[in-house]
């Protein structure tokens, strides 16, 4: 594996984030991993996931903020895969909640100011970018 932290790699990572709206999101429940599909939002390398504060994942993050995200596989062959190790915190920042709000969320929430609607702010510290035919590249914070 090639360890690097450069603008070209960051652009490739952002490209994968831009082309994928869903990710696999893993938390730790007790001492076992727990994975679920989540809608993916990002600004640059900062990742955001939305959820209800009443879900297990919120409680799991309070116990252990370390998470793993897999991006790039949607059931068919894809040229780019991104594995992300990160820490996640729960944010109820109103500006961020409004920015990430989608009308499709109305089936779960009353609106962007619903007290149960929260944003998980995911801060990567290690990312592995894989592309067909080349050695994985490593980004570290």
The first five atom37 places (N, CA, C, CB, O) and aatype in JSON, in Angstrom:
{
  "aatype": [20, 20, 20, 20, 20, 20, 20, 20, 20, 20, 20, 20, 20, 20, 20, 20, 20, 20, 20, 20, 20, 20, 20, 20, 20, 20, 20, 20, 20, 20, 20, 20, 20, 20, 20, 20, 20, 20, 20, 20, 20, 20, 20, 20, 20, 20, 20, 20, 20, 20, 20, 20, 20, 20, 20, 20, 20, 20, 20, 20, 20, 20, 20, 20, 20, 20, 20, 20, 20, 20, 20, 20, 20, 20, 20, 20, 20, 20, 20, 20, 20, 20, 20, 20, 20, 20, 20, 20, 20, 20, 20, 20, 20, 20, 20, 20, 20, 20, 20, 20, 20, 20, 20, 20, 20, 20, 20, 20, 20, 20, 20, 20, 20, 20, 20, 20, 20, 20, 20, 20, 20, 20, 20, 20, 20, 20, 20, 20, 20, 20, 20, 20, 20, 20, 20, 20, 20, 20, 20, 20, 20],
  "atom_mask": [
    [1, 1, 1, 1, 1],
    [1, 1, 1, 1, 1],
    [1, 1, 1, 1, 1],
    [1, 1, 1, 1, 1],
    [1, 1, 1, 1, 1],
    [1, 1, 1, 1, 1],
    [1, 1, 1, 1, 1],
    [1, 1, 1, 1, 1],
    [1, 1, 1, 1, 1],
    [1, 1, 1, 1, 1],
    [1, 1, 1, 1, 1],
    [1, 1, 1, 1, 1],
    [1, 1, 1, 1, 1],
    [1, 1, 1, 1, 1],
    [1, 1, 1, 1, 1],
    [1, 1, 1, 1, 1],
    [1, 1, 1, 1, 1],
    [1, 1, 1, 1, 1],
    [1, 1, 1, 1, 1],
    [1, 1, 1, 1, 1],
    [1, 1, 1, 1, 1],
    [1, 1, 1, 1, 1],
    [1, 1, 1, 1, 1],
    [1, 1, 1, 1, 1],
    [1, 1, 1, 1, 1],
    [1, 1, 1, 1, 1],
    [1, 1, 1, 1, 1],
    [1, 1, 1, 1, 1],
    [1, 1, 1, 1, 1],
    [1, 1, 1, 1, 1],
    [1, 1, 1, 1, 1],
    [1, 1, 1, 1, 1],
    [1, 1, 1, 1, 1],
    [1, 1, 1, 1, 1],
    [1, 1, 1, 1, 1],
    [1, 1, 1, 1, 1],
    [1, 1, 1, 1, 1],
    [1, 1, 1, 1, 1],
    [1, 1, 1, 1, 1],
    [1, 1, 1, 1, 1],
    [1, 1, 1, 1, 1],
    [1, 1, 1, 1, 1],
    [1, 1, 1, 1, 1],
    [1, 1, 1, 1, 1],
    [1, 1, 1, 1, 1],
    [1, 1, 1, 1, 1],
    [1, 1, 1, 1, 1],
    [1, 1, 1, 1, 1],
    [1, 1, 1, 1, 1],
    [1, 1, 1, 1, 1],
    [1, 1, 1, 1, 1],
    [1, 1, 1, 1, 1],
    [1, 1, 1, 1, 1],
    [1, 1, 1, 1, 1],
    [1, 1, 1, 1, 1],
    [1, 1, 1, 1, 1],
    [1, 1, 1, 1, 1],
    [1, 1, 1, 1, 1],
    [1, 1, 1, 1, 1],
    [1, 1, 1, 1, 1],
    [1, 1, 1, 1, 1],
    [1, 1, 1, 1, 1],
    [1, 1, 1, 1, 1],
    [1, 1, 1, 1, 1],
    [1, 1, 1, 1, 1],
    [1, 1, 1, 1, 1],
    [1, 1, 1, 1, 1],
    [1, 1, 1, 1, 1],
    [1, 1, 1, 1, 1],
    [1, 1, 1, 1, 1],
    [1, 1, 1, 1, 1],
    [1, 1, 1, 1, 1],
    [1, 1, 1, 1, 1],
    [1, 1, 1, 1, 1],
    [1, 1, 1, 1, 1],
    [1, 1, 1, 1, 1],
    [1, 1, 1, 1, 1],
    [1, 1, 1, 1, 1],
    [1, 1, 1, 1, 1],
    [1, 1, 1, 1, 1],
    [1, 1, 1, 1, 1],
    [1, 1, 1, 1, 1],
    [1, 1, 1, 1, 1],
    [1, 1, 1, 1, 1],
    [1, 1, 1, 1, 1],
    [1, 1, 1, 1, 1],
    [1, 1, 1, 1, 1],
    [1, 1, 1, 1, 1],
    [1, 1, 1, 1, 1],
    [1, 1, 1, 1, 1],
    [1, 1, 1, 1, 1],
    [1, 1, 1, 1, 1],
    [1, 1, 1, 1, 1],
    [1, 1, 1, 1, 1],
    [1, 1, 1, 1, 1],
    [1, 1, 1, 1, 1],
    [1, 1, 1, 1, 1],
    [1, 1, 1, 1, 1],
    [1, 1, 1, 1, 1],
    [1, 1, 1, 1, 1],
    [1, 1, 1, 1, 1],
    [1, 1, 1, 1, 1],
    [1, 1, 1, 1, 1],
    [1, 1, 1, 1, 1],
    [1, 1, 1, 1, 1],
    [1, 1, 1, 1, 1],
    [1, 1, 1, 1, 1],
    [1, 1, 1, 1, 1],
    [1, 1, 1, 1, 1],
    [1, 1, 1, 1, 1],
    [1, 1, 1, 1, 1],
    [1, 1, 1, 1, 1],
    [1, 1, 1, 1, 1],
    [1, 1, 1, 1, 1],
    [1, 1, 1, 1, 1],
    [1, 1, 1, 1, 1],
    [1, 1, 1, 1, 1],
    [1, 1, 1, 1, 1],
    [1, 1, 1, 1, 1],
    [1, 1, 1, 1, 1],
    [1, 1, 1, 1, 1],
    [1, 1, 1, 1, 1],
    [1, 1, 1, 1, 1],
    [1, 1, 1, 1, 1],
    [1, 1, 1, 1, 1],
    [1, 1, 1, 1, 1],
    [1, 1, 1, 1, 1],
    [1, 1, 1, 1, 1],
    [1, 1, 1, 1, 1],
    [1, 1, 1, 1, 1],
    [1, 1, 1, 1, 1],
    [1, 1, 1, 1, 1],
    [1, 1, 1, 1, 1],
    [1, 1, 1, 1, 1],
    [1, 1, 1, 1, 1],
    [1, 1, 1, 1, 1],
    [1, 1, 1, 1, 1],
    [1, 1, 1, 1, 1],
    [1, 1, 1, 1, 1],
    [1, 1, 1, 1, 1],
    [1, 1, 1, 1, 1]
  ],
  "atom_positions": [
    [[0.83, -1.18, 0.0], [0.0, 0.0, 0.0], [0.87, 1.24, 0.0], [-0.94, 0.0, 1.2], [1.95, 1.27, 0.59]],
    [[0.37, 2.23, -0.66], [1.1, 3.49, -0.75], [0.47, 4.47, 0.23], [1.09, 4.05, -2.21], [-0.72, 4.79, 0.13]],
    [[1.28, 4.95, 1.19], [0.76, 5.94, 2.13], [1.08, 7.32, 1.62], [1.35, 5.72, 3.55], [2.24, 7.65, 1.35]],
    [[0.05, 8.12, 1.49], [0.24, 9.46, 0.96], [-0.88, 10.37, 1.45], [0.28, 9.45, -0.57], [-1.95, 9.9, 1.82]],
    [[-0.64, 11.63, 1.45], [-1.66, 12.62, 1.77], [-1.38, 13.79, 0.85], [-1.63, 13.05, 3.31], [-0.64, 14.71, 1.18]],
    [[-2.0, 13.73, -0.32], [-1.75, 14.8, -1.27], [-3.05, 15.24, -1.92], [-0.75, 14.35, -2.33], [-4.09, 14.58, -1.78]],
    [[-3.0, 16.33, -2.63], [-4.19, 16.91, -3.24], [-4.82, 15.96, -4.25], [-3.86, 18.23, -3.9], [-6.05, 15.88, -4.33]],
    [[-4.01, 15.24, -5.02], [-4.55, 14.33, -6.03], [-5.35, 13.19, -5.37], [-3.42, 13.74, -6.89], [-6.45, 12.86, -5.82]],
    [[-4.81, 12.61, -4.31], [-5.52, 11.55, -3.6], [-6.81, 12.09, -2.98], [-4.62, 10.92, -2.52], [-7.86, 11.45, -3.05]],
    [[-6.73, 13.25, -2.38], [-7.93, 13.85, -1.78], [-8.99, 14.11, -2.85], [-7.57, 15.17, -1.06], [-10.18, 13.92, -2.59]],
    [[-8.6, 14.54, -4.04], [-9.55, 14.73, -5.14], [-10.19, 13.41, -5.54], [-8.86, 15.37, -6.35], [-11.4, 13.36, -5.81]],
    [[-9.4, 12.33, -5.59], [-9.94, 11.02, -5.93], [-10.95, 10.56, -4.86], [-8.8, 9.98, -6.07], [-12.0, 10.01, -5.19]],
    [[-10.61, 10.78, -3.61], [-11.5, 10.4, -2.51], [-12.81, 11.19, -2.6], [-10.82, 10.65, -1.14], [-13.9, 10.62, -2.47]],
    [[-12.71, 12.48, -2.82], [-13.9, 13.32, -2.94], [-14.73, 12.88, -4.14], [-13.51, 14.81, -3.08], [-15.96, 12.93, -4.1]],
    [[-14.08, 12.45, -5.22], [-14.79, 11.94, -6.38], [-15.63, 10.72, -6.03], [-13.81, 11.59, -7.48], [-16.77, 10.6, -6.49]],
    [[-15.08, 9.8, -5.23], [-15.84, 8.62, -4.79], [-17.03, 9.06, -3.92], [-14.93, 7.63, -4.0], [-18.14, 8.55, -4.07]],
    [[-16.78, 10.0, -3.01], [-17.87, 10.51, -2.16], [-18.96, 11.18, -2.99], [-17.31, 11.5, -1.11], [-20.14, 11.04, -2.71]],
    [[-18.55, 11.92, -4.03], [-19.51, 12.61, -4.89], [-20.41, 11.65, -5.66], [-18.78, 13.51, -5.87], [-21.59, 11.95, -5.89]],
    [[-19.88, 10.51, -6.06], [-20.64, 9.59, -6.92], [-21.41, 8.53, -6.16], [-19.71, 8.93, -7.89], [-22.06, 7.68, -6.76]],
    [[-21.35, 8.56, -4.84], [-22.05, 7.57, -4.02], [-22.95, 8.26, -3.0], [-21.05, 6.64, -3.31], [-22.48, 9.07, -2.2]],
    [[-24.2, 7.94, -3.04], [-25.16, 8.54, -2.11], [-25.49, 7.63, -0.94], [-26.43, 8.9, -2.83], [-26.23, 8.02, -0.03]],
    [[-24.94, 6.41, -0.96], [-25.19, 5.45, 0.11], [-23.86, 4.84, 0.53], [-26.19, 4.34, -0.36], [-22.95, 4.65, -0.28]],
    [[-23.76, 4.53, 1.82], [-22.57, 3.88, 2.34], [-22.98, 2.8, 3.34], [-21.62, 4.91, 3.01], [-24.12, 2.77, 3.81]],
    [[-22.04, 1.92, 3.65], [-22.2, 0.99, 4.77], [-21.54, 1.65, 5.96], [-21.57, -0.44, 4.46], [-20.39, 2.09, 5.89]],
    [[-22.27, 1.73, 7.06], [-21.81, 2.43, 8.26], [-21.76, 1.45, 9.42], [-22.74, 3.63, 8.59], [-22.77, 0.84, 9.77]],
    [[-20.58, 1.28, 10.01], [-20.4, 0.33, 11.1], [-20.08, 1.04, 12.41], [-19.28, -0.66, 10.76], [-19.24, 1.93, 12.47]],
    [[-20.77, 0.6, 13.45], [-20.5, 1.04, 14.81], [-20.15, -0.21, 15.62], [-21.73, 1.83, 15.44], [-20.15, -1.32, 15.09]],
    [[-19.86, -0.01, 16.9], [-19.61, -1.14, 17.79], [-20.75, -1.19, 18.8], [-18.21, -1.0, 18.52], [-21.03, -0.21, 19.5]],
    [[-21.41, -2.34, 18.87], [-22.5, -2.58, 19.81], [-21.99, -3.56, 20.86], [-23.79, -3.13, 19.09], [-21.91, -4.76, 20.61]],
    [[-21.64, -3.03, 22.02], [-20.97, -3.85, 23.04], [-19.55, -4.09, 22.56], [-21.72, -5.22, 23.28], [-18.74, -3.16, 22.56]],
    [[-19.25, -5.31, 22.14], [-17.92, -5.58, 21.58], [-18.03, -6.19, 20.19], [-17.13, -6.51, 22.51], [-17.09, -6.83, 19.72]],
    [[-19.19, -6.01, 19.53], [-19.41, -6.58, 18.21], [-19.74, -5.49, 17.2], [-20.53, -7.63, 18.26], [-20.43, -4.52, 17.52]],
    [[-19.25, -5.65, 15.97], [-19.58, -4.66, 14.93], [-21.05, -4.77, 14.52], [-18.67, -4.84, 13.7], [-21.64, -5.85, 14.53]],
    [[-21.62, -3.63, 14.14], [-23.0, -3.56, 13.67], [-23.0, -2.63, 12.45], [-23.98, -3.03, 14.8], [-22.58, -1.48, 12.54]],
    [[-23.48, -3.15, 11.31], [-23.4, -2.42, 10.05], [-24.8, -2.16, 9.52], [-22.56, -3.19, 9.01], [-25.69, -3.01, 9.63]],
    [[-24.97, -0.97, 8.93], [-26.23, -0.64, 8.26], [-25.93, 0.3, 7.11], [-27.23, 0.01, 9.25], [-24.9, 0.96, 7.07]],
    [[-26.88, 0.34, 6.15], [-26.77, 1.27, 5.03], [-27.27, 2.64, 5.48], [-27.56, 0.76, 3.78], [-28.25, 2.75, 6.22]],
    [[-26.58, 3.68, 5.02], [-26.96, 5.05, 5.38], [-26.82, 5.94, 4.16], [-26.08, 5.58, 6.55], [-25.99, 5.69, 3.28]],
    [[-27.65, 7.0, 4.11], [-27.48, 8.04, 3.09], [-26.22, 8.82, 3.44], [-28.74, 8.99, 3.03], [-25.96, 9.12, 4.61]],
    [[-25.44, 9.14, 2.42], [-24.13, 9.76, 2.59], [-24.14, 11.21, 2.12], [-23.06, 8.96, 1.83], [-24.57, 11.51, 1.0]],
    [[-23.67, 12.1, 2.98], [-23.5, 13.52, 2.65], [-22.05, 13.87, 3.0], [-24.54, 14.45, 3.43], [-21.45, 13.25, 3.88]],
    [[-21.51, 14.87, 2.32], [-20.15, 15.3, 2.68], [-19.89, 16.72, 2.21], [-19.11, 14.35, 2.08], [-20.55, 17.24, 1.32]],
    [[-18.9, 17.33, 2.85], [-18.3, 18.6, 2.42], [-16.8, 18.34, 2.43], [-18.71, 19.84, 3.37], [-16.18, 18.26, 3.5]],
    [[-16.23, 18.22, 1.26], [-14.83, 17.85, 1.19], [-14.64, 16.48, 1.79], [-13.94, 18.89, 1.9], [-15.31, 15.52, 1.39]],
    [[-13.75, 16.37, 2.76], [-13.49, 15.09, 3.41], [-14.29, 14.9, 4.69], [-12.01, 14.97, 3.71], [-14.18, 13.86, 5.34]],
    [[-15.1, 15.88, 5.06], [-15.94, 15.75, 6.25], [-17.25, 15.08, 5.83], [-16.22, 17.15, 6.92], [-17.9, 15.51, 4.88]],
    [[-17.63, 14.03, 6.54], [-18.78, 13.22, 6.17], [-19.91, 13.42, 7.17], [-18.4, 11.72, 6.09], [-19.68, 13.56, 8.37]],
    [[-21.13, 13.44, 6.65], [-22.31, 13.61, 7.5], [-23.32, 12.52, 7.18], [-22.93, 15.01, 7.3], [-23.56, 12.18, 6.02]],
    [[-23.91, 11.98, 8.23], [-24.99, 11.01, 8.11], [-26.12, 11.51, 9.0], [-24.52, 9.55, 8.53], [-25.87, 12.07, 10.07]],
    [[-27.36, 11.33, 8.57], [-28.49, 11.8, 9.36], [-29.24, 10.61, 9.94], [-29.44, 12.67, 8.51], [-29.28, 9.53, 9.35]],
    [[-29.82, 10.83, 11.12], [-30.53, 9.74, 11.79], [-31.46, 10.31, 12.85], [-29.54, 8.74, 12.41], [-31.5, 11.52, 13.07]],
    [[-32.18, 9.44, 13.5], [-32.99, 9.81, 14.66], [-32.15, 9.62, 15.92], [-34.31, 8.97, 14.72], [-31.39, 8.66, 16.04]],
    [[-32.3, 10.53, 16.85], [-31.55, 10.38, 18.1], [-32.05, 9.2, 18.92], [-31.63, 11.66, 18.93], [-31.43, 8.84, 19.92]],
    [[-33.16, 8.6, 18.5], [-33.71, 7.44, 19.21], [-33.17, 6.11, 18.69], [-35.22, 7.45, 19.1], [-33.6, 5.05, 19.16]],
    [[-32.25, 6.13, 17.73], [-31.73, 4.89, 17.16], [-30.58, 4.33, 18.0], [-31.26, 5.13, 15.72], [-29.95, 5.03, 18.78]],
    [[-30.34, 3.04, 17.8], [-29.25, 2.36, 18.5], [-27.9, 2.99, 18.18], [-29.22, 0.89, 18.14], [-27.03, 3.08, 19.04]],
    [[-27.74, 3.44, 16.93], [-26.42, 3.94, 16.53], [-26.01, 5.16, 17.36], [-26.41, 4.3, 15.05], [-24.82, 5.34, 17.63]],
    [[-26.96, 5.99, 17.76], [-26.63, 7.15, 18.59], [-26.11, 6.69, 19.95], [-27.88, 8.06, 18.77], [-25.11, 7.21, 20.44]],
    [[-26.77, 5.74, 20.53], [-26.32, 5.19, 21.81], [-24.95, 4.52, 21.65], [-27.36, 4.17, 22.35], [-24.09, 4.66, 22.52]],
    [[-24.76, 3.79, 20.56], [-23.48, 3.12, 20.32], [-22.35, 4.12, 20.18], [-23.57, 2.25, 19.06], [-21.24, 3.88, 20.66]],
    [[-22.61, 5.25, 19.53], [-21.58, 6.28, 19.37], [-21.22, 6.93, 20.7], [-22.05, 7.35, 18.38], [-20.08, 7.34, 20.92]],
    [[-22.19, 7.03, 21.58], [-21.9, 7.6, 22.9], [-20.98, 6.68, 23.69], [-23.21, 7.85, 23.67], [-20.18, 7.14, 24.51]],
    [[-21.1, 5.38, 23.46], [-20.25, 4.4, 24.13], [-18.87, 4.3, 23.46], [-20.93, 3.03, 24.13], [-17.85, 4.15, 24.14]],
    [[-18.86, 4.38, 22.11], [-17.61, 4.22, 21.35], [-17.74, 5.03, 20.06], [-17.32, 2.7, 21.04], [-18.49, 4.64, 19.17]],
    [[-17.02, 6.14, 19.93], [-17.18, 7.01, 18.76], [-16.46, 6.53, 17.5], [-16.68, 8.37, 19.11], [-16.57, 7.17, 16.45]],
    [[-15.74, 5.41, 17.57], [-15.0, 4.91, 16.41], [-15.93, 4.17, 15.46], [-13.84, 4.0, 16.85], [-16.69, 3.29, 15.87]],
    [[-15.87, 4.55, 14.18], [-16.75, 3.98, 13.16], [-15.94, 3.58, 11.93], [-17.87, 4.97, 12.78], [-14.79, 3.98, 11.76]],
    [[-16.59, 2.79, 11.08], [-15.98, 2.4, 9.8], [-17.05, 2.58, 8.73], [-15.45, 0.91, 9.84], [-18.21, 2.21, 8.92]],
    [[-16.65, 3.16, 7.6], [-17.56, 3.4, 6.49], [-16.96, 2.77, 5.24], [-17.81, 4.93, 6.28], [-15.76, 2.9, 4.98]],
    [[-17.8, 2.09, 4.48], [-17.41, 1.53, 3.19], [-18.24, 2.24, 2.12], [-17.63, -0.03, 3.15], [-19.47, 2.26, 2.18]],
    [[-17.55, 2.8, 1.14], [-18.2, 3.56, 0.07], [-17.74, 3.0, -1.27], [-17.87, 5.08, 0.17], [-16.56, 2.69, -1.45]],
    [[-18.67, 2.88, -2.2], [-18.28, 2.54, -3.57], [-18.84, 1.26, -4.09], [-16.84, 2.48, -3.66], [-18.77, 1.01, -5.3]],
    [[-19.39, 0.42, -3.25], [-19.96, -0.82, -3.75], [-21.47, -0.73, -3.64], [-19.41, -2.05, -2.97], [-22.02, -0.57, -2.55]],
    [[-22.14, -0.82, -4.78], [-23.6, -0.71, -4.8], [-24.26, -1.94, -5.4], [-24.01, 0.53, -5.58], [-25.37, -1.84, -5.94]],
    [[-23.61, -3.08, -5.32], [-24.18, -4.31, -5.83], [-23.68, -4.69, -7.22], [-25.65, -4.19, -5.87], [-23.92, -5.8, -7.69]],
    [[-22.99, -3.77, -7.85], [-22.4, -4.08, -9.16], [-20.94, -3.64, -9.14], [-23.19, -3.38, -10.31], [-20.5, -2.91, -8.26]],
    [[-20.21, -4.1, -10.12], [-18.79, -3.8, -10.19], [-18.57, -2.29, -10.25], [-18.15, -4.49, -11.4], [-19.22, -1.58, -11.01]],
    [[-17.65, -1.82, -9.46], [-17.33, -0.4, -9.43], [-15.81, -0.24, -9.45], [-17.96, 0.28, -8.16], [-15.1, -1.05, -8.86]],
    [[-15.3, 0.78, -10.11], [-13.85, 0.91, -10.2], [-13.18, 1.49, -8.95], [-13.52, 1.77, -11.37], [-11.96, 1.38, -8.8]],
    [[-13.95, 2.11, -8.05], [-13.35, 2.8, -6.92], [-14.04, 2.41, -5.61], [-13.42, 4.33, -7.13], [-15.27, 2.47, -5.51]],
    [[-13.24, 2.02, -4.62], [-13.74, 1.66, -3.3], [-13.0, 2.51, -2.27], [-13.54, 0.12, -3.01], [-11.8, 2.75, -2.39]],
    [[-13.74, 2.95, -1.27], [-13.17, 3.78, -0.22], [-13.55, 3.18, 1.13], [-13.67, 5.25, -0.34], [-14.73, 2.99, 1.43]],
    [[-12.54, 2.88, 1.94], [-12.76, 2.43, 3.31], [-12.28, 3.53, 4.24], [-12.02, 1.07, 3.59], [-11.18, 4.06, 4.08]],
    [[-13.12, 3.86, 5.2], [-12.86, 5.01, 6.06], [-12.93, 4.61, 7.52], [-13.87, 6.14, 5.77], [-13.9, 4.0, 7.97]],
    [[-11.89, 4.94, 8.26], [-11.9, 4.83, 9.72], [-12.03, 6.25, 10.24], [-10.61, 4.11, 10.28], [-11.34, 7.16, 9.79]],
    [[-12.94, 6.42, 11.2], [-13.24, 7.78, 11.65], [-13.79, 7.77, 13.06], [-14.24, 8.45, 10.7], [-14.05, 6.72, 13.65]],
    [[-13.95, 8.97, 13.6], [-14.71, 9.15, 14.82], [-15.96, 9.94, 14.45], [-13.86, 9.88, 15.94], [-15.94, 10.78, 13.55]],
    [[-17.04, 9.66, 15.16], [-18.3, 10.33, 14.88], [-18.86, 10.95, 16.15], [-19.32, 9.35, 14.27], [-18.77, 10.38, 17.24]],
    [[-19.42, 12.13, 15.99], [-20.1, 12.81, 17.09], [-21.5, 13.17, 16.63], [-19.31, 14.08, 17.56], [-21.75, 13.3, 15.43]],
    [[-22.39, 13.33, 17.57], [-23.76, 13.71, 17.27], [-23.85, 15.23, 17.33], [-24.77, 13.05, 18.26], [-23.45, 15.86, 18.31]],
    [[-24.38, 15.81, 16.26], [-24.55, 17.26, 16.18], [-26.03, 17.58, 16.04], [-23.74, 17.85, 14.98], [-26.76, 16.89, 15.32]],
    [[-26.46, 18.6, 16.71], [-27.82, 19.09, 16.5], [-27.77, 20.53, 16.01], [-28.66, 18.98, 17.81], [-28.7, 21.31, 16.22]],
    [[-26.65, 20.89, 15.36], [-26.45, 22.22, 14.79], [-27.56, 22.52, 13.78], [-25.05, 22.32, 14.12], [-27.7, 21.81, 12.78]],
    [[-28.35, 23.54, 14.03], [-29.5, 23.84, 13.18], [-29.14, 24.17, 11.74], [-30.28, 24.98, 13.77], [-29.84, 23.76, 10.82]],
    [[-28.06, 24.9, 11.53], [-27.67, 25.26, 10.16], [-27.31, 23.99, 9.37], [-26.46, 26.24, 10.17], [-27.69, 23.86, 8.21]],
    [[-26.6, 23.09, 9.99], [-26.21, 21.84, 9.33], [-27.44, 20.96, 9.09], [-25.16, 21.08, 10.17], [-27.57, 20.35, 8.03]],
    [[-28.33, 20.89, 10.07], [-29.56, 20.1, 9.92], [-30.39, 20.62, 8.74], [-30.4, 20.14, 11.21], [-30.92, 19.84, 7.95]],
    [[-30.5, 21.93, 8.63], [-31.25, 22.52, 7.51], [-30.56, 22.24, 6.18], [-31.4, 24.04, 7.72], [-31.23, 21.93, 5.19]],
    [[-29.26, 22.35, 6.15], [-28.51, 22.13, 4.91], [-28.67, 20.7, 4.39], [-27.03, 22.43, 5.14], [-28.77, 20.49, 3.18]],
    [[-28.69, 19.72, 5.29], [-28.76, 18.32, 4.9], [-30.19, 17.8, 4.73], [-28.04, 17.48, 5.91], [-30.39, 16.69, 4.23]],
    [[-31.16, 18.58, 5.14], [-32.56, 18.14, 5.09], [-33.01, 17.86, 3.65], [-33.48, 19.21, 5.72], [-32.74, 18.63, 2.74]],
    [[-33.7, 16.72, 3.49], [-34.31, 16.33, 2.21], [-35.77, 16.02, 2.47], [-33.57, 15.08, 1.57], [-36.13, 15.49, 3.52]],
    [[-36.63, 16.36, 1.51], [-38.06, 16.1, 1.68], [-38.37, 14.63, 1.93], [-38.82, 16.57, 0.47], [-39.37, 14.31, 2.58]],
    [[-37.52, 13.74, 1.41], [-37.74, 12.31, 1.63], [-37.68, 11.94, 3.12], [-36.7, 11.49, 0.87], [-38.19, 10.89, 3.52]],
    [[-37.08, 12.8, 3.93], [-36.95, 12.52, 5.36], [-38.26, 12.74, 6.11], [-35.85, 13.38, 5.96], [-38.37, 12.39, 7.29]],
    [[-39.25, 13.32, 5.43], [-40.54, 13.6, 6.09], [-41.22, 12.34, 6.58], [-41.46, 14.33, 5.14], [-42.07, 12.4, 7.47]],
    [[-40.87, 11.19, 6.02], [-41.48, 9.95, 6.5], [-41.0, 9.57, 7.9], [-41.16, 8.81, 5.54], [-41.63, 8.75, 8.57]],
    [[-39.9, 10.17, 8.35], [-39.38, 9.89, 9.68], [-39.42, 11.1, 10.63], [-37.97, 9.4, 9.57], [-39.49, 10.94, 11.85]],
    [[-39.36, 12.3, 10.05], [-39.24, 13.51, 10.87], [-40.26, 14.57, 10.44], [-37.82, 14.08, 10.79], [-40.71, 14.58, 9.29]],
    [[-40.61, 15.46, 11.37], [-41.55, 16.54, 11.07], [-40.91, 17.66, 10.26], [-42.12, 17.1, 12.35], [-41.62, 18.46, 9.66]],
    [[-39.61, 17.73, 10.24], [-38.9, 18.77, 9.5], [-37.49, 18.89, 10.05], [-39.63, 20.12, 9.59], [-37.1, 18.14, 10.95]],
    [[-36.72, 19.83, 9.51], [-35.31, 19.94, 9.93], [-35.12, 20.36, 11.39], [-34.61, 20.92, 9.05], [-34.02, 20.26, 11.93]],
    [[-36.19, 20.84, 12.02], [-36.08, 21.24, 13.42], [-36.71, 20.23, 14.37], [-36.73, 22.6, 13.62], [-36.84, 20.49, 15.57]],
    [[-37.11, 19.08, 13.83], [-37.62, 17.99, 14.67], [-36.54, 17.64, 15.69], [-38.03, 16.72, 13.8], [-35.4, 17.39, 15.3]],
    [[-36.86, 17.62, 16.99], [-35.81, 17.34, 17.99], [-35.19, 15.95, 17.87], [-36.39, 17.49, 19.37], [-34.09, 15.72, 18.39]],
    [[-35.86, 15.02, 17.2], [-35.28, 13.69, 17.02], [-34.31, 13.6, 15.86], [-36.39, 12.68, 16.83], [-33.54, 12.65, 15.77]],
    [[-34.33, 14.59, 14.96], [-33.47, 14.6, 13.78], [-32.08, 15.12, 14.17], [-34.09, 15.48, 12.65], [-31.94, 16.27, 14.6]],
    [[-31.07, 14.27, 14.02], [-29.7, 14.67, 14.33], [-28.76, 14.32, 13.18], [-29.23, 14.0, 15.64], [-29.08, 13.5, 12.32]],
    [[-27.62, 14.94, 13.2], [-26.58, 14.7, 12.2], [-25.4, 14.06, 12.91], [-26.16, 16.02, 11.48], [-24.96, 14.5, 13.97]],
    [[-24.89, 13.0, 12.29], [-23.64, 12.41, 12.76], [-22.51, 13.05, 11.96], [-23.64, 10.83, 12.61], [-22.44, 12.91, 10.74]],
    [[-21.64, 13.74, 12.65], [-20.49, 14.41, 12.05], [-19.33, 13.43, 12.12], [-20.16, 15.78, 12.78], [-18.82, 13.13, 13.2]],
    [[-18.92, 12.93, 10.96], [-17.91, 11.87, 10.88], [-16.58, 12.46, 10.4], [-18.38, 10.73, 9.92], [-16.5, 13.01, 9.3]],
    [[-15.57, 12.35, 11.23], [-14.25, 12.91, 10.94], [-13.26, 11.79, 10.65], [-13.75, 13.78, 12.11], [-12.8, 11.11, 11.57]],
    [[-12.92, 11.59, 9.37], [-11.97, 10.52, 9.02], [-10.57, 10.8, 9.55], [-11.91, 10.35, 7.5], [-10.11, 11.94, 9.57]],
    [[-9.9, 9.73, 9.99], [-8.49, 9.84, 10.34], [-7.64, 8.87, 9.52], [-8.3, 9.57, 11.83], [-6.42, 8.94, 9.53]],
    [[-8.31, 7.94, 8.79], [-7.61, 6.97, 7.94], [-8.55, 6.58, 6.81], [-7.14, 5.7, 8.76], [-9.7, 6.2, 7.05]],
    [[-8.07, 6.68, 5.57], [-8.87, 6.28, 4.42], [-8.01, 5.47, 3.46], [-9.48, 7.5, 3.7], [-6.86, 5.81, 3.19]],
    [[-8.61, 4.39, 2.96], [-7.94, 3.55, 1.98], [-8.73, 3.64, 0.68], [-7.82, 2.07, 2.48], [-9.9, 3.25, 0.62]],
    [[-8.08, 4.16, -0.35], [-8.69, 4.33, -1.66], [-8.17, 3.23, -2.58], [-8.4, 5.75, -2.24], [-6.96, 3.09, -2.77]],
    [[-9.1, 2.45, -3.15], [-8.72, 1.38, -4.07], [-9.36, 1.63, -5.42], [-9.14, -0.02, -3.52], [-10.53, 2.01, -5.52]],
    [[-8.57, 1.42, -6.46], [-9.06, 1.55, -7.82], [-8.56, 0.35, -8.6], [-8.58, 2.9, -8.48], [-7.43, -0.1, -8.41]],
    [[-9.42, -0.19, -9.49], [-9.04, -1.37, -10.27], [-7.66, -1.2, -10.89], [-10.08, -1.64, -11.38], [-7.36, -0.17, -11.5]],
    [[-6.84, -2.21, -10.73], [-5.55, -2.24, -11.4], [-4.45, -1.45, -10.73], [-5.72, -1.75, -12.75], [-3.34, -1.39, -11.27]],
    [[-4.7, -0.85, -9.59], [-3.63, -0.12, -8.92], [-3.6, -0.47, -7.43], [-3.8, 1.41, -9.12], [-4.59, -0.93, -6.86]],
    [[-2.45, -0.24, -6.84], [-2.27, -0.53, -5.43], [-3.09, 0.45, -4.59], [-0.76, -0.46, -5.04], [-3.17, 1.63, -4.94]],
    [[-3.71, -0.02, -3.48], [-4.47, 0.9, -2.62], [-3.59, 2.05, -2.13], [-5.05, 0.14, -1.42], [-2.4, 1.87, -1.86]],
    [[-4.2, 3.22, -2.02], [-3.51, 4.4, -1.5], [-4.11, 4.75, -0.15], [-3.62, 5.6, -2.49], [-5.32, 4.65, 0.05]],
    [[-3.26, 5.17, 0.77], [-3.67, 5.45, 2.14], [-3.58, 6.94, 2.42], [-2.8, 4.67, 3.13], [-2.57, 7.59, 2.14]],
    [[-4.66, 7.47, 2.96], [-4.7, 8.86, 3.44], [-4.82, 8.81, 4.96], [-5.91, 9.67, 2.8], [-5.65, 8.09, 5.5]],
    [[-3.98, 9.57, 5.65], [-4.04, 9.68, 7.11], [-4.1, 11.14, 7.5], [-2.83, 8.99, 7.78], [-3.46, 11.99, 6.89]],
    [[-4.88, 11.41, 8.52], [-4.99, 12.77, 9.03], [-3.75, 13.13, 9.82], [-6.25, 12.94, 9.9], [-3.65, 14.25, 10.33]]
  ]
}
